[in-house]
């Protein structure tokens, strides 16, 4: 029996099937039939401006735009006739009327859709002999340049900025031949500086200030890597030449983020070329840090640690949320096996143990992927500001609102940008009290609600649910509406922890359908650091340590320094002294070893500093905040520095550990798959970039003592902890220099 949801049609004599409601251009694409276009872009509103996708459709007297025609039963289409070719050639001829022929110096050369279509359809000469109209190039911001004569008025950038980003920083001025794209401040751009307008541009009208005139696409290696900034784990394609990372983009739309990247993922990678990168070990000699050899530094560290162990002194280890899974796993192994210490921790920005403890007894369906937010019928967002702290999460929520009419419920103490897409928004004084109220425990009052602003019909598709203008019923209505939902995804930030997380899960589990959860943590591998056991009381996979074997947490280790409670502190990729300043006098009796990329506040106080590679310069795996595991491939290089994994293996060898052997991320991954609950993932999926979900659901997660509360980093789109200070681009945009940033 034929599937009623499928439509049968014929294209170029080939019988096809496509789901009802599919655009003809997408139906052709799904079956490998090329229908060119400039203005059409998937999941944006339809424009039909370029006329490149014209096709012949039987029983229709004129050529039709495939980007606006929906497939119908029995439709017969010809996309490759002589008439169609002539129409496309004429369209290109019109587009080239004022388009400058400066391909040799255009940054889009080799990646230009207009260039490709001109070659394909043979518009090698035109009938227009009038001089081309020249306009000076404009710099809209440090990262966005606009060359008006190259613009073909496809309006992709306008729609991507407005519909996708909800920024609306670009528009169209004038009419006819004088029509042009203009920024929101006439002569300059003030926005989120994401650069999506540049990547979506089919020609070289919009170019990147961070990359322009540096190289050509065919001169670079293109390496797929995971962004090293926030916890969303976007894939970014690194353009690498001679070991130097020159640009980041994701034009092939692969990875969990499709073609989306924020300013940090696209432009923030210039920290890799900062002149202050550490490239040689440093040792404190006569009170100053001086360059030394690797052998001297490794032997010095091993010798001092052996002396401290012999004297039964305490050693503390602080790990990082930016190192790879293989390095985090090896670090906890080094601390427990080689240094024989349980004083181990990292900067926690979300309470993953509380979530997994609350989900004891649930199956893997209890956890959601970030991309599930695109199709969820309803989402409850508790705390945080994803637009600033988790840009891909915010992008997916806007996508769900636009494409699938997702009903977004927000509990937040402030006024965040996602309020514009909210179905119900409750601005509350205390998140903990609000969560208790949702769970039916006591009564609480929200702060006065101004309600949900009604979206403009010109910008957003309307539904009866999203058209509610003003809400003033408070949390009572909020809770009542939520209880009518099913298959909700609950997303919460590090603003709530411990028992509040358990109460939130109890409420979510009381809803109909299959409620799933995502905990939002800051930094690239915060979830991986937690899963790999960088805790004083939890082993990899959240298994508890033996009774009485728990060590000091991060705050306890730092508090012990003034009293010489720690004979040594080993800090790997973290900068705890930035958040918790320590008097240098308190470190006189403490042997401080730091490995990092730069001389941070912590590194400047160290006795020994190892130069480390950044995430883009090494191979391994990364786990994003929702638990999706992705491969990290080596892109650039930094001569003189070493990966954290190699440093740990060399230190272990210097300490007398002979069984470890040389550093090998693949071998370490095999050990993780065998030893860490939830990480026995299919290697084929992992290597293919499918981002499988880790499920470390061990049942209950007992804690030896009151857990340390998460401390969210409160980064913005233009900051990234200590690392962001070394990106000239992030610090150069006007928005990043605003007070309070």
C-alpha positions as CSV (number, residue, x, y, z in Angstrom):
1,X,0.0,0.0,0.0
2,X,1.3,3.4,-0.9
3,X,2.4,5.7,1.9
4,X,-0.1,8.6,2.0
5,X,2.6,10.8,3.5
6,X,4.7,10.4,0.3
7,X,4.2,12.3,-2.9
8,X,5.2,10.7,-6.3
9,X,6.7,12.9,-9.0
10,X,9.0,12.7,-12.0
11,X,12.0,14.9,-12.5
12,X,14.0,14.6,-15.7
13,X,12.3,11.3,-16.4
14,X,13.3,9.9,-13.1
15,X,10.5,8.8,-10.7
16,X,10.9,10.2,-7.2
17,X,9.2,10.1,-3.9
18,X,9.2,12.9,-1.3
19,X,7.3,13.7,1.9
20,X,4.2,15.8,1.4
21,X,4.9,19.5,1.9
22,X,8.5,19.2,0.7
23,X,9.8,22.0,-1.5
24,X,10.7,20.9,-5.0
25,X,14.3,22.1,-4.7
26,X,14.8,20.0,-1.6
27,X,13.1,17.0,-3.2
28,X,15.6,17.2,-6.1
29,X,18.5,17.7,-3.7
30,X,17.6,14.6,-1.7
31,X,17.8,12.5,-4.9
32,X,21.1,14.0,-6.2
33,X,19.5,16.3,-8.8
34,X,21.1,19.7,-8.9
35,X,18.9,22.7,-8.9
36,X,21.1,25.8,-8.5
37,X,20.1,28.8,-6.3
38,X,21.7,31.8,-4.7
39,X,18.9,33.2,-2.5
40,X,17.4,29.9,-1.3
41,X,18.9,28.6,2.0
42,X,17.4,25.7,4.0
43,X,15.3,26.6,7.0
44,X,15.1,30.3,6.1
45,X,12.1,32.1,4.7
46,X,11.6,31.9,1.0
47,X,12.8,34.8,-1.2
48,X,12.7,33.8,-4.9
49,X,15.0,36.7,-5.7
50,X,17.8,35.2,-7.8
51,X,15.7,33.2,-10.4
52,X,18.4,30.6,-10.7
53,X,16.2,27.7,-9.6
54,X,13.8,28.0,-12.5
55,X,12.4,24.7,-13.8
56,X,9.8,23.5,-16.3
57,X,6.7,22.0,-14.8
58,X,4.2,20.2,-16.9
59,X,0.9,22.0,-17.4
60,X,2.4,25.3,-16.2
61,X,2.8,27.9,-18.9
62,X,5.9,29.6,-17.4
63,X,9.1,28.5,-15.7
64,X,8.6,28.2,-12.0
65,X,11.0,28.8,-9.0
66,X,11.7,25.4,-7.4
67,X,12.4,27.1,-4.1
68,X,8.8,28.1,-3.7
69,X,6.9,25.2,-5.3
70,X,5.7,22.4,-3.1
71,X,5.8,18.9,-4.6
72,X,2.4,17.5,-5.6
73,X,1.2,14.1,-6.7
74,X,2.0,13.3,-10.3
75,X,4.1,16.4,-10.9
76,X,6.3,16.2,-13.9
77,X,9.4,18.4,-13.8
78,X,12.3,19.1,-16.2
79,X,15.3,20.9,-14.5
80,X,17.8,20.3,-17.4
81,X,16.1,21.5,-20.6
82,X,17.6,24.0,-23.0
83,X,14.9,26.5,-22.0
84,X,16.0,26.2,-18.3
85,X,19.7,26.5,-19.2
86,X,19.0,29.7,-21.2
87,X,17.0,31.2,-18.3
88,X,19.8,30.4,-15.8
89,X,22.4,31.8,-18.1
90,X,20.4,35.0,-18.5
91,X,20.0,35.3,-14.7
92,X,23.8,35.1,-14.3
93,X,24.3,37.7,-17.0
94,X,22.1,40.1,-15.1
95,X,23.8,39.3,-11.8
96,X,27.2,40.0,-13.4
97,X,26.0,43.4,-14.8
98,X,27.8,45.3,-12.0
99,X,29.7,42.5,-10.3
100,X,33.4,43.3,-10.4
101,X,35.6,40.7,-12.1
102,X,38.2,40.7,-9.2
103,X,38.2,37.0,-8.6
104,X,42.0,36.8,-8.3
105,X,41.9,39.0,-5.1
106,X,38.5,38.1,-3.8
107,X,38.5,36.0,-0.6
108,X,35.6,33.9,-1.9
109,X,37.7,32.8,-4.9
110,X,37.6,29.0,-5.0
111,X,34.5,29.0,-2.7
112,X,32.2,31.3,-4.7
113,X,28.8,29.9,-5.8
114,X,28.6,32.6,-8.5
115,X,32.0,31.6,-9.9
116,X,30.9,28.0,-10.0
117,X,27.6,28.8,-11.7
118,X,29.2,31.1,-14.3
119,X,31.6,28.3,-15.3
120,X,28.7,25.8,-15.4
121,X,26.3,27.8,-17.5
122,X,28.8,29.6,-19.7
123,X,28.0,33.3,-19.1
124,X,31.4,34.2,-20.3
125,X,30.3,37.4,-22.0
126,X,27.5,39.8,-21.5
127,X,25.4,42.1,-23.6
128,X,25.8,45.1,-21.2
129,X,28.6,47.4,-22.3
130,X,27.9,50.2,-19.7
131,X,30.7,50.8,-17.2
132,X,30.3,48.9,-13.9
133,X,29.2,51.0,-10.9
134,X,32.0,51.1,-8.4
135,X,31.5,51.6,-4.7
136,X,34.2,51.8,-2.0
137,X,34.5,48.8,0.3
138,X,33.0,49.3,3.8
139,X,34.3,48.0,7.2
140,X,31.2,47.4,9.3
141,X,33.1,46.0,12.3
142,X,36.6,44.5,13.0
143,X,35.3,41.2,11.7
144,X,32.8,42.1,8.9
145,X,33.7,43.9,5.6
146,X,31.2,44.7,2.9
147,X,32.0,45.1,-0.8
148,X,28.8,46.5,-2.3
149,X,29.5,45.8,-6.0
150,X,30.0,42.1,-5.3
151,X,26.6,41.8,-3.6
152,X,24.0,40.0,-5.6
153,X,21.1,40.9,-3.3
154,X,20.2,37.3,-2.4
155,X,19.2,38.5,1.1
156,X,20.6,35.4,2.8
157,X,22.6,37.5,5.3
158,X,19.5,39.6,6.2
159,X,17.4,36.5,6.9
160,X,20.1,34.6,8.7
161,X,20.8,37.5,11.0
162,X,17.1,38.1,11.7
163,X,15.4,34.7,11.6
164,X,18.3,32.5,12.7
165,X,20.1,34.8,15.2
166,X,17.1,37.0,16.2
167,X,19.4,40.0,16.0
168,X,18.0,41.9,12.9
169,X,21.2,43.9,12.5
170,X,21.0,43.9,8.6
171,X,18.4,45.3,6.3
172,X,17.9,46.5,2.7
173,X,17.9,50.2,1.8
174,X,16.9,51.9,-1.5
175,X,15.2,50.3,-4.4
176,X,16.0,48.9,-7.9
177,X,19.6,49.2,-9.0
178,X,20.4,51.3,-5.9
179,X,19.2,48.6,-3.5
180,X,21.9,47.7,-1.0
181,X,22.4,45.8,2.3
182,X,22.9,48.2,5.2
183,X,23.9,47.6,8.9
184,X,21.8,48.6,11.8
185,X,23.9,51.7,12.6
186,X,24.1,53.0,9.1
187,X,27.9,53.0,8.8
188,X,28.8,50.2,11.3
189,X,27.4,47.0,12.7
190,X,26.5,46.4,16.3
191,X,25.4,42.8,16.9
192,X,26.6,39.5,18.2
193,X,29.4,39.5,15.6
194,X,28.9,35.8,14.9
195,X,30.0,36.0,11.3
196,X,27.2,33.7,10.0
197,X,26.3,36.4,7.5
198,X,29.8,35.9,6.0
199,X,29.7,32.2,5.7
200,X,26.1,32.2,4.3
201,X,27.1,34.8,1.6
202,X,27.3,33.0,-1.8
203,X,29.8,35.4,-3.2
204,X,32.6,37.6,-1.7
205,X,30.4,40.6,-0.7
206,X,30.9,39.9,3.0
207,X,34.4,38.9,4.1
208,X,36.1,38.2,7.4
209,X,38.4,40.8,8.9
210,X,40.2,38.0,10.7
211,X,41.0,36.1,7.6
212,X,41.0,38.3,4.5
213,X,43.9,38.4,2.1
214,X,45.9,35.8,4.1
215,X,45.7,32.7,1.9
216,X,43.5,30.8,-0.6
217,X,41.2,27.9,0.3
218,X,43.2,25.3,-1.7
219,X,46.4,26.3,0.2
220,X,45.0,25.2,3.5
221,X,44.3,21.9,5.2
222,X,40.7,21.8,6.5
223,X,40.5,20.0,9.8
224,X,37.3,19.3,11.7
225,X,37.7,20.1,15.4
226,X,35.5,20.8,18.4
227,X,35.4,24.4,19.6
228,X,37.5,25.0,22.8
229,X,35.3,27.7,24.4
230,X,31.8,27.0,25.8
231,X,30.3,23.6,26.7
232,X,28.0,23.2,23.6
233,X,30.7,21.5,21.7
234,X,30.2,23.0,18.2
235,X,32.3,21.6,15.4
236,X,34.5,24.1,13.7
237,X,36.5,23.5,10.5
238,X,40.0,24.8,11.0
239,X,41.8,26.3,8.0
240,X,45.5,25.4,8.7
241,X,48.5,26.4,6.7
242,X,52.0,25.4,7.8
243,X,50.8,24.5,11.2
244,X,49.1,27.9,11.7
245,X,45.3,28.1,12.2
246,X,44.1,30.9,9.9
247,X,40.3,30.7,10.2
248,X,37.4,28.7,11.5
249,X,34.0,28.0,9.8
250,X,31.6,25.1,9.3
251,X,30.5,25.6,5.7
252,X,30.0,21.9,5.1
253,X,27.2,22.0,7.8
254,X,28.6,18.8,9.5
255,X,28.6,18.4,13.2
256,X,25.9,18.9,15.8
257,X,25.8,22.7,15.0
258,X,25.2,22.5,11.3
259,X,26.5,25.8,9.8
260,X,26.1,27.8,13.1
261,X,29.1,29.2,15.0
262,X,29.3,32.1,17.4
263,X,32.1,34.7,17.4
264,X,34.3,32.6,19.7
265,X,34.0,29.4,17.6
266,X,34.6,31.4,14.4
267,X,37.1,34.1,15.4
268,X,38.4,33.4,18.9
269,X,40.9,30.9,17.8
270,X,43.5,33.6,17.1
271,X,44.7,33.0,20.7
272,X,46.8,30.1,19.3
273,X,49.0,32.7,17.6
274,X,49.4,35.0,20.5
275,X,53.0,36.1,21.1
276,X,52.8,35.2,24.8
277,X,52.2,31.5,24.1
278,X,54.5,29.4,26.3
279,X,56.9,27.3,24.2
280,X,59.5,26.3,26.8
281,X,59.4,25.0,30.4
282,X,60.0,27.6,33.1
283,X,61.5,27.1,36.5
284,X,61.8,29.5,39.4
285,X,65.5,30.2,39.8
286,X,66.7,32.9,42.2
287,X,63.1,34.0,42.6
288,X,62.4,34.4,38.9
289,X,60.9,32.1,36.2
290,X,63.6,31.2,33.8
291,X,63.5,29.0,30.7
292,X,64.8,25.5,31.2
293,X,65.0,22.2,29.3
294,X,62.2,19.7,29.3
295,X,64.4,17.0,30.9
296,X,65.4,19.4,33.7
297,X,61.7,20.4,34.3
298,X,60.4,16.8,34.4
299,X,63.2,15.6,36.6
300,X,62.8,18.5,39.0
301,X,59.0,17.9,39.4
302,X,59.5,14.1,39.9
303,X,62.3,14.7,42.4
304,X,60.3,17.1,44.5
305,X,57.2,15.0,44.5
306,X,59.2,11.9,45.6
307,X,60.7,13.9,48.4
308,X,57.2,15.1,49.5
309,X,55.8,11.5,49.3
310,X,58.7,10.3,51.4
311,X,58.0,13.0,54.0
312,X,54.3,12.1,53.9
313,X,53.3,15.5,52.7
314,X,50.0,16.3,51.1
315,X,49.7,16.9,47.3
316,X,46.7,18.5,45.6
317,X,45.7,18.2,41.9
318,X,43.4,20.7,40.1
319,X,42.3,19.7,36.6
320,X,40.8,21.5,33.7
321,X,37.5,21.7,31.9
322,X,39.3,22.3,28.6
323,X,41.6,19.3,28.4
324,X,40.4,16.3,26.4
325,X,38.7,13.2,27.9
326,X,41.9,11.1,27.5
327,X,43.9,13.7,29.4
328,X,41.3,14.2,32.2
329,X,41.1,10.4,32.7
330,X,44.9,10.1,32.7
331,X,45.2,13.0,35.2
332,X,42.9,11.4,37.7
333,X,44.9,8.2,37.2
334,X,48.1,10.0,37.7
335,X,46.9,11.7,40.9
336,X,45.5,8.5,42.4
337,X,48.1,6.0,41.3
338,X,51.4,7.9,40.9
339,X,51.0,10.8,43.3
340,X,48.9,8.6,45.7
341,X,46.5,11.5,46.5
342,X,42.8,11.9,46.6
343,X,43.0,15.7,46.7
344,X,41.6,16.1,43.2
345,X,39.1,18.5,41.7
346,X,38.2,20.9,38.9
347,X,36.2,24.1,38.5
348,X,32.6,22.8,38.6
349,X,30.0,24.8,36.7
350,X,27.1,22.3,36.8
351,X,26.0,19.6,39.2
352,X,26.2,16.5,37.1
353,X,26.4,14.0,40.0
354,X,23.1,15.4,41.5
355,X,21.4,15.0,38.1
356,X,22.6,11.4,37.7
357,X,21.7,10.6,41.2
358,X,18.2,11.9,40.7
359,X,17.9,9.9,37.5
360,X,18.8,6.6,39.2
361,X,16.6,3.9,37.8
362,X,15.9,5.7,34.5
363,X,17.2,4.4,31.2
364,X,19.2,6.3,28.6
365,X,16.1,8.1,27.4
366,X,16.4,10.3,30.4
367,X,19.1,12.4,28.7
368,X,18.6,14.7,25.7
369,X,21.0,15.8,23.0
370,X,21.4,19.5,22.2
371,X,19.9,18.9,18.7
372,X,16.8,17.4,20.3
373,X,15.9,21.0,21.3
374,X,15.2,21.7,17.6
375,X,12.2,19.4,17.5
376,X,11.0,19.2,21.1
377,X,7.3,20.0,21.6
378,X,8.1,21.8,24.9
379,X,11.2,23.0,26.7
380,X,11.6,24.2,30.3
381,X,14.7,26.4,30.7
382,X,15.7,27.0,34.3
383,X,18.3,29.7,35.0
384,X,21.2,30.9,32.9
385,X,21.4,32.9,29.7
386,X,22.0,30.6,26.8
387,X,22.3,33.4,24.3
388,X,25.4,34.6,26.1
389,X,26.7,31.4,27.7
390,X,25.6,28.6,25.4
391,X,25.0,30.1,21.9
392,X,24.2,26.8,20.2
393,X,21.6,25.9,22.8
394,X,20.0,29.3,22.1
395,X,20.2,28.7,18.4
396,X,18.5,25.3,18.7
397,X,15.7,26.8,20.9
398,X,15.1,29.5,18.3
399,X,15.1,26.9,15.6
400,X,12.5,24.8,17.4
401,X,10.3,27.9,17.9
402,X,10.6,28.9,14.3
403,X,10.3,25.5,12.6
404,X,8.4,23.3,15.0
405,X,6.4,25.7,17.2
406,X,8.2,24.6,20.3
407,X,6.6,26.0,23.5
408,X,9.4,27.5,25.6
409,X,8.9,27.9,29.3
410,X,11.5,30.0,31.1
411,X,12.2,30.4,34.8
412,X,14.8,33.1,35.3
413,X,15.8,35.7,37.9
414,X,16.6,38.2,35.1
415,X,15.4,39.3,31.7
416,X,17.2,37.3,29.0
417,X,17.0,37.6,25.2
418,X,15.2,34.2,24.8
419,X,12.2,35.8,26.4
420,X,11.2,36.9,22.9
421,X,10.6,33.2,22.0
422,X,9.0,32.2,25.3
423,X,5.5,30.8,25.6
424,X,5.6,31.4,29.3
425,X,8.2,33.4,31.1
426,X,8.4,33.7,34.9
427,X,10.9,36.2,36.3
428,X,11.5,34.9,39.9
429,X,13.4,36.2,42.8
430,X,14.8,32.7,43.8
431,X,15.1,29.8,41.4
432,X,15.2,27.3,44.3
433,X,11.9,28.5,45.7
434,X,10.4,28.5,42.2
435,X,11.4,24.9,41.6
436,X,10.0,23.8,44.9
437,X,6.7,25.5,43.9
438,X,6.6,23.7,40.6
439,X,7.1,20.5,42.5
440,X,4.1,21.3,44.7
441,X,6.1,22.2,47.8
442,X,4.9,25.4,49.4
443,X,3.7,28.6,47.7
444,X,5.9,31.3,46.4
445,X,5.3,34.5,44.5
446,X,7.1,35.4,41.3
447,X,8.3,39.0,40.7
448,X,5.8,41.1,38.8
449,X,5.5,39.7,35.3
450,X,5.4,41.9,32.3
451,X,4.5,38.9,30.3
452,X,5.6,37.5,27.0
453,X,6.1,40.2,24.3
454,X,3.9,39.3,21.3
455,X,6.3,38.5,18.4
456,X,5.9,40.6,15.3
457,X,4.0,38.8,12.6
458,X,6.5,40.0,10.0
459,X,9.3,38.3,11.8
460,X,7.9,35.1,13.3
461,X,5.3,32.5,12.4
462,X,2.4,32.8,14.8
463,X,0.4,30.1,16.5
464,X,-2.5,30.5,18.9
465,X,-0.2,29.5,21.7
466,X,2.5,32.0,21.0
467,X,0.1,34.9,20.3
468,X,-0.7,35.4,24.0
469,X,0.0,39.1,24.6
470,X,0.3,39.6,28.4
471,X,0.6,37.2,31.3
472,X,0.2,38.2,34.9
473,X,-1.0,35.1,36.6
474,X,2.5,34.3,37.9
475,X,3.8,30.8,38.6
476,X,0.4,29.3,39.1
477,X,-0.4,29.6,35.5
478,X,3.1,28.7,34.6
479,X,2.9,25.4,36.5
480,X,-0.6,24.6,35.2
481,X,0.4,25.1,31.6
482,X,3.5,22.9,32.1
483,X,1.5,20.1,33.6
484,X,-0.5,19.9,30.3
485,X,2.7,19.2,28.3
486,X,4.3,15.9,27.5
487,X,7.7,14.9,26.3
488,X,9.3,18.0,27.8
489,X,13.0,18.6,27.7
490,X,14.2,20.3,31.0
491,X,17.4,22.4,30.5
492,X,19.0,23.9,33.6
493,X,22.1,25.9,34.4
494,X,24.6,25.7,37.2
495,X,22.5,28.2,39.1
496,X,20.7,25.3,40.7
497,X,22.4,22.3,42.3
498,X,22.0,19.5,44.9
499,X,18.5,19.0,46.3
500,X,17.1,21.6,43.9
501,X,18.2,19.5,40.9
502,X,16.5,16.5,42.5
503,X,13.3,18.5,43.0
504,X,13.4,19.7,39.4
505,X,13.8,16.1,38.2
506,X,11.0,14.9,40.5
507,X,8.7,17.6,38.8
508,X,9.9,16.6,35.3
509,X,9.3,12.9,36.0
510,X,5.7,13.7,37.1
511,X,4.9,15.1,33.6
512,X,3.3,13.0,30.9
513,X,5.4,11.3,28.3
514,X,9.2,10.9,28.4
515,X,10.8,13.9,30.1
516,X,14.5,14.3,29.3
517,X,17.2,16.5,30.8
518,X,20.2,18.6,29.9
519,X,22.5,20.3,32.5
520,X,24.3,23.3,31.1
521,X,28.0,23.6,32.1
522,X,30.6,26.1,31.0
523,X,33.8,25.4,29.2
524,X,34.5,23.0,26.4
525,X,34.9,19.8,28.3
526,X,33.3,20.4,31.7
527,X,31.1,17.3,31.3
528,X,34.1,15.3,30.2
529,X,36.1,16.3,33.3
530,X,33.2,15.2,35.5
531,X,32.7,11.9,33.7
532,X,36.4,11.1,33.9
533,X,36.4,11.4,37.7
534,X,38.1,14.8,38.5
535,X,36.4,14.7,41.9
536,X,37.9,14.0,45.4
537,X,35.0,11.5,46.2
538,X,34.0,10.1,42.8
539,X,35.9,7.9,40.4
540,X,35.4,7.9,36.6
541,X,31.7,7.2,35.7
542,X,30.6,8.7,39.1
543,X,31.5,5.6,41.1
544,X,32.2,6.4,44.7
545,X,35.7,6.1,46.2
546,X,36.2,3.6,49.1
547,X,34.9,4.7,52.5
548,X,37.2,7.2,54.2
549,X,39.3,7.7,51.0
550,X,37.8,11.0,49.9
551,X,40.2,14.0,49.6
552,X,40.0,17.7,49.6
553,X,37.9,19.6,47.0
554,X,39.1,22.7,45.1
555,X,38.2,25.3,47.7
556,X,39.6,23.2,50.6
557,X,42.9,22.8,48.7
558,X,43.1,26.6,48.2
559,X,42.2,27.3,51.8
560,X,44.9,24.9,52.9
561,X,47.7,26.8,51.1
562,X,48.0,29.7,53.7
563,X,48.6,27.1,56.4
564,X,51.0,25.1,54.4
565,X,48.4,22.3,54.5
566,X,49.5,21.2,51.0
567,X,53.2,20.5,50.4
568,X,52.5,20.6,46.6
569,X,49.8,21.7,44.2
570,X,49.7,20.5,40.6
571,X,47.4,22.6,38.3
572,X,46.7,21.3,34.8
573,X,45.1,23.8,32.4
574,X,43.2,25.7,35.1
575,X,43.6,29.2,36.6
576,X,42.1,28.9,40.2
577,X,44.0,32.0,41.4
578,X,42.0,34.2,39.1
579,X,38.8,33.4,40.9
580,X,40.4,32.7,44.3
581,X,43.4,35.1,44.7
582,X,46.2,33.7,47.0
583,X,48.8,35.7,48.8
584,X,52.2,34.8,47.4
585,X,53.5,34.5,50.9
586,X,51.2,31.6,51.4
587,X,53.0,29.7,48.7
588,X,56.5,29.8,50.0
589,X,56.3,26.3,51.5
590,X,54.2,24.9,48.6
591,X,55.7,23.4,45.5
592,X,53.4,24.7,42.8
593,X,53.5,23.1,39.3
594,X,51.4,24.5,36.5
595,X,50.9,23.4,32.9
596,X,49.1,25.8,30.7
597,X,49.2,27.8,27.4
598,X,50.0,31.2,29.0
599,X,51.4,32.8,32.1
600,X,48.1,33.2,33.9
601,X,47.7,34.4,37.5
602,X,48.3,30.9,38.7
603,X,51.2,30.2,36.4
604,X,53.0,33.4,37.4
605,X,53.1,32.1,41.0
606,X,54.4,28.7,40.1
607,X,57.8,27.1,40.8
608,X,57.6,25.1,37.6
609,X,55.6,25.7,34.4
610,X,55.1,23.2,31.6
611,X,54.0,24.7,28.2
612,X,50.9,22.8,26.9
613,X,49.1,22.5,23.6
614,X,45.6,23.8,23.2
615,X,42.7,21.6,22.2
616,X,43.1,22.5,18.5
617,X,46.6,21.2,18.5
618,X,46.0,17.6,19.8
619,X,43.9,14.6,19.2
620,X,41.4,12.8,21.4
621,X,37.7,13.2,22.3
622,X,35.5,15.8,23.9
623,X,32.1,15.5,25.7
624,X,29.8,18.4,25.4
625,X,27.4,19.6,28.2
626,X,24.6,17.2,27.1
627,X,26.9,14.2,27.0
628,X,27.6,14.0,23.2
629,X,31.1,12.7,22.6
630,X,33.0,14.0,19.5
631,X,36.5,13.4,18.1
632,X,39.0,16.2,18.5
633,X,41.3,16.2,15.5
634,X,44.7,17.9,15.5
635,X,44.8,21.1,13.5
636,X,47.6,23.5,14.3
637,X,50.9,23.1,16.1
638,X,53.0,25.1,18.6
639,X,56.7,24.2,18.6
640,X,58.1,23.6,22.0
641,X,54.8,22.8,23.8
642,X,53.4,19.3,24.4
643,X,50.0,17.8,24.9
644,X,48.8,17.4,28.5
645,X,48.6,13.6,27.8
646,X,52.3,13.5,26.8
647,X,53.4,15.6,29.8
648,X,51.5,13.3,32.2
649,X,53.1,10.2,30.7
650,X,56.5,11.7,30.8
651,X,56.0,12.7,34.5
652,X,54.8,9.2,35.3
653,X,57.9,7.8,33.7
654,X,60.1,10.2,35.7
655,X,58.3,9.1,38.9
656,X,59.2,5.5,38.2
657,X,55.9,4.3,36.6
658,X,57.1,2.0,33.9
659,X,53.9,0.3,32.8
660,X,52.3,3.4,31.2
661,X,54.5,3.6,28.1
662,X,54.4,6.4,25.6
663,X,51.3,8.7,25.3
664,X,48.7,7.3,22.9
665,X,45.2,8.9,22.8
666,X,43.8,5.9,20.9
667,X,45.0,3.5,23.6
668,X,43.7,5.7,26.3
669,X,40.3,5.9,24.6
670,X,40.1,2.1,24.6
671,X,40.8,2.1,28.3
672,X,38.1,4.7,28.9
673,X,35.6,2.6,26.9
674,X,36.4,-0.4,29.0
675,X,36.5,1.4,32.4
676,X,34.1,4.4,32.4
677,X,30.4,3.7,32.6
678,X,28.6,5.0,29.6
679,X,31.6,5.4,27.3
680,X,31.6,2.0,25.6
681,X,30.5,3.9,22.5
682,X,30.6,2.6,18.9
683,X,33.9,3.7,17.4
684,X,32.5,3.8,13.9
685,X,29.9,6.4,15.0
686,X,32.4,8.4,16.9
687,X,35.0,8.5,14.1
688,X,32.2,9.4,11.6
689,X,31.3,12.4,13.7
690,X,27.9,11.1,14.8
691,X,28.3,12.5,18.3
692,X,27.0,9.5,20.3
693,X,25.5,10.1,23.7
694,X,27.4,9.0,26.8
695,X,25.1,7.5,29.4
696,X,26.9,7.3,32.8
697,X,23.8,6.4,34.7
698,X,25.2,4.3,37.5
699,X,22.2,4.4,39.8
700,X,22.6,6.4,43.0
701,X,25.6,8.6,43.3
702,X,26.5,8.8,47.0
703,X,28.6,11.7,48.2
704,X,31.1,11.4,51.1
705,X,30.4,15.0,52.2
706,X,28.3,18.0,51.3
707,X,29.3,18.6,47.6
708,X,30.9,21.8,46.5
709,X,28.4,24.1,44.8
710,X,28.9,24.9,41.1
711,X,30.3,28.3,40.3
712,X,29.1,29.2,36.7
713,X,31.7,31.3,34.9
714,X,29.2,33.9,33.7
715,X,31.0,34.3,30.3
716,X,29.4,36.4,27.6
717,X,29.6,35.9,23.8
718,X,32.9,37.9,23.9
719,X,34.6,36.4,27.0
720,X,36.0,33.0,27.7
721,X,37.6,32.9,31.1
722,X,41.4,33.2,31.1
723,X,41.6,32.0,27.5
724,X,39.6,34.9,26.0
725,X,42.0,37.5,27.2
726,X,44.5,36.3,24.5
727,X,42.1,36.6,21.5
728,X,42.7,39.9,19.7
729,X,39.4,39.5,17.9
730,X,37.3,39.0,20.9
731,X,38.9,41.9,22.6
732,X,38.7,44.1,19.5
733,X,35.0,44.1,18.7
734,X,33.1,47.0,20.1
735,X,30.5,44.8,21.9
736,X,33.2,43.0,23.8
737,X,34.5,46.3,25.3
738,X,31.2,47.4,26.8
739,X,31.2,48.1,30.5
740,X,30.6,44.9,32.5
741,X,32.0,42.6,29.8
